[in-house]
């Protein structure tokens, strides 16, 4: 799950198995997209 151009996008997991941390990917994309307007 990412934010691109202010749009929430869902995608399949990057790793097929193992320990996934989707919230890290989400917050990284939020920070990249919204910069100082991001809160999280």
N, CA, C and O atoms as a GROMACS GRO file, in nm:
protein
  160
    1UNK      N    1   0.086  -0.116   0.000
    1UNK     CA    2   0.000   0.000   0.000
    1UNK      C    3   0.091   0.123   0.000
    1UNK      O    4   0.179   0.136   0.085
    2UNK      N    5   0.068   0.212  -0.097
    2UNK     CA    6   0.148   0.333  -0.108
    2UNK      C    7   0.058   0.452  -0.141
    2UNK      O    8  -0.058   0.435  -0.177
    3UNK      N    9   0.115   0.570  -0.129
    3UNK     CA   10   0.049   0.694  -0.171
    3UNK      C   11   0.131   0.749  -0.286
    3UNK      O   12   0.251   0.772  -0.271
    4UNK      N   13   0.068   0.771  -0.401
    4UNK     CA   14   0.135   0.828  -0.518
    4UNK      C   15   0.044   0.935  -0.576
    4UNK      O   16  -0.069   0.907  -0.615
    5UNK      N   17   0.092   1.057  -0.580
    5UNK     CA   18   0.011   1.166  -0.633
    5UNK      C   19  -0.116   1.189  -0.553
    5UNK      O   20  -0.218   1.229  -0.608
    6UNK      N   21  -0.109   1.162  -0.422
    6UNK     CA   22  -0.225   1.180  -0.336
    6UNK      C   23  -0.327   1.068  -0.346
    6UNK      O   24  -0.436   1.078  -0.289
    7UNK      N   25  -0.293   0.961  -0.418
    7UNK     CA   26  -0.385   0.849  -0.439
    7UNK      C   27  -0.332   0.726  -0.366
    7UNK      O   28  -0.215   0.689  -0.381
    8UNK      N   29  -0.418   0.662  -0.288
    8UNK     CA   30  -0.383   0.538  -0.220
    8UNK      C   31  -0.380   0.425  -0.323
    8UNK      O   32  -0.478   0.403  -0.395
    9UNK      N   33  -0.268   0.355  -0.330
    9UNK     CA   34  -0.254   0.245  -0.427
    9UNK      C   35  -0.225   0.115  -0.353
    9UNK      O   36  -0.141   0.111  -0.263
   10UNK      N   37  -0.294   0.011  -0.392
   10UNK     CA   38  -0.271  -0.121  -0.336
   10UNK      C   39  -0.192  -0.205  -0.434
   10UNK      O   40  -0.216  -0.199  -0.555
   11UNK      N   41  -0.098  -0.282  -0.383
   11UNK     CA   42  -0.016  -0.367  -0.469
   11UNK      C   43   0.014  -0.497  -0.395
   11UNK      O   44   0.004  -0.503  -0.272
   12UNK      N   45   0.050  -0.601  -0.470
   12UNK     CA   46   0.084  -0.727  -0.404
   12UNK      C   47   0.212  -0.710  -0.321
   12UNK      O   48   0.290  -0.619  -0.347
   13UNK      N   49   0.233  -0.796  -0.222
   13UNK     CA   50   0.354  -0.787  -0.140
   13UNK      C   51   0.481  -0.798  -0.224
   13UNK      O   52   0.484  -0.871  -0.323
   14UNK      N   53   0.585  -0.724  -0.185
   14UNK     CA   54   0.712  -0.731  -0.256
   14UNK      C   55   0.783  -0.864  -0.229
   14UNK      O   56   0.852  -0.917  -0.316
   15UNK      N   57   0.765  -0.917  -0.108
   15UNK     CA   58   0.826  -1.044  -0.072
   15UNK      C   59   0.717  -1.151  -0.064
   15UNK      O   60   0.612  -1.130  -0.003
   16UNK      N   61   0.743  -1.264  -0.127
   16UNK     CA   62   0.643  -1.371  -0.128
   16UNK      C   63   0.623  -1.430   0.011
   16UNK      O   64   0.511  -1.465   0.048
   17UNK      N   65   0.730  -1.441   0.087
   17UNK     CA   66   0.723  -1.500   0.220
   17UNK      C   67   0.812  -1.423   0.316
   17UNK      O   68   0.891  -1.337   0.276
   18UNK      N   69   0.798  -1.456   0.441
   18UNK     CA   70   0.886  -1.397   0.540
   18UNK      C   71   0.823  -1.278   0.611
   18UNK      O   72   0.702  -1.256   0.604
   19UNK      N   73   0.906  -1.205   0.679
   19UNK     CA   74   0.863  -1.092   0.761
   19UNK      C   75   0.837  -0.971   0.673
   19UNK      O   76   0.929  -0.918   0.610
   20UNK      N   77   0.714  -0.926   0.669
   20UNK     CA   78   0.676  -0.810   0.588
   20UNK      C   79   0.648  -0.692   0.680
   20UNK      O   80   0.594  -0.708   0.790
   21UNK      N   81   0.683  -0.575   0.634
   21UNK     CA   82   0.659  -0.453   0.712
   21UNK      C   83   0.590  -0.351   0.621
   21UNK      O   84   0.650  -0.249   0.588
   22UNK      N   85   0.465  -0.376   0.580
   22UNK     CA   86   0.398  -0.287   0.485
   22UNK      C   87   0.380  -0.145   0.537
   22UNK      O   88   0.374  -0.050   0.458
   23UNK      N   89   0.372  -0.128   0.668
   23UNK     CA   90   0.354   0.007   0.721
   23UNK      C   91   0.476   0.093   0.692
   23UNK      O   92   0.463   0.214   0.672
   24UNK      N   93   0.595   0.033   0.689
   24UNK     CA   94   0.716   0.108   0.657
   24UNK      C   95   0.711   0.160   0.514
   24UNK      O   96   0.744   0.276   0.489
   25UNK      N   97   0.669   0.076   0.421
   25UNK     CA   98   0.656   0.118   0.281
   25UNK      C   99   0.551   0.228   0.269
   25UNK      O  100   0.571   0.325   0.196
   26UNK      N  101   0.440   0.212   0.339
   26UNK     CA  102   0.334   0.313   0.334
   26UNK      C  103   0.383   0.448   0.385
   26UNK      O  104   0.364   0.550   0.318
   27UNK      N  105   0.446   0.450   0.502
   27UNK     CA  106   0.494   0.578   0.558
   27UNK      C  107   0.604   0.640   0.472
   27UNK      O  108   0.610   0.762   0.460
   28UNK      N  109   0.690   0.559   0.414
   28UNK     CA  110   0.794   0.612   0.325
   28UNK      C  111   0.731   0.678   0.203
   28UNK      O  112   0.774   0.786   0.162
   29UNK      N  113   0.630   0.614   0.144
   29UNK     CA  114   0.564   0.672   0.027
   29UNK      C  115   0.485   0.797   0.066
   29UNK      O  116   0.479   0.893  -0.012
   30UNK      N  117   0.426   0.797   0.184
   30UNK     CA  118   0.353   0.914   0.233
   30UNK      C  119   0.448   1.033   0.250
   30UNK      O  120   0.416   1.144   0.207
   31UNK      N  121   0.562   1.009   0.310
   31UNK     CA  122   0.661   1.116   0.330
   31UNK      C  123   0.715   1.167   0.197
   31UNK      O  124   0.734   1.287   0.180
   32UNK      N  125   0.738   1.077   0.103
   32UNK     CA  126   0.790   1.117  -0.028
   32UNK      C  127   0.686   1.200  -0.104
   32UNK      O  128   0.721   1.299  -0.169
   33UNK      N  129   0.561   1.161  -0.095
   33UNK     CA  130   0.455   1.227  -0.170
   33UNK      C  131   0.413   1.360  -0.107
   33UNK      O  132   0.398   1.460  -0.178
   34UNK      N  133   0.395   1.362   0.024
   34UNK     CA  134   0.339   1.481   0.090
   34UNK      C  135   0.443   1.568   0.159
   34UNK      O  136   0.413   1.679   0.202
   35UNK      N  137   0.564   1.518   0.171
   35UNK     CA  138   0.674   1.590   0.236
   35UNK      C  139   0.633   1.644   0.373
   35UNK      O  140   0.586   1.566   0.456
   36UNK      N  141   0.648   1.773   0.400
   36UNK     CA  142   0.621   1.826   0.533
   36UNK      C  143   0.473   1.826   0.571
   36UNK      O  144   0.439   1.853   0.686
   37UNK      N  145   0.385   1.796   0.477
   37UNK     CA  146   0.242   1.790   0.507
   37UNK      C  147   0.201   1.654   0.564
   37UNK      O  148   0.090   1.638   0.615
   38UNK      N  149   0.291   1.555   0.556
   38UNK     CA  150   0.261   1.421   0.604
   38UNK      C  151   0.264   1.417   0.757
   38UNK      O  152   0.349   1.478   0.820
   39UNK      N  153   0.170   1.344   0.814
   39UNK     CA  154   0.166   1.323   0.958
   39UNK      C  155   0.156   1.174   0.980
   39UNK      O  156   0.069   1.109   0.921
   40UNK      N  157   0.241   1.118   1.062
   40UNK     CA  158   0.234   0.975   1.087
   40UNK      C  159   0.343   0.927   1.177
   40UNK      O  160   0.350   0.808   1.207
   0.00000   0.00000   0.00000
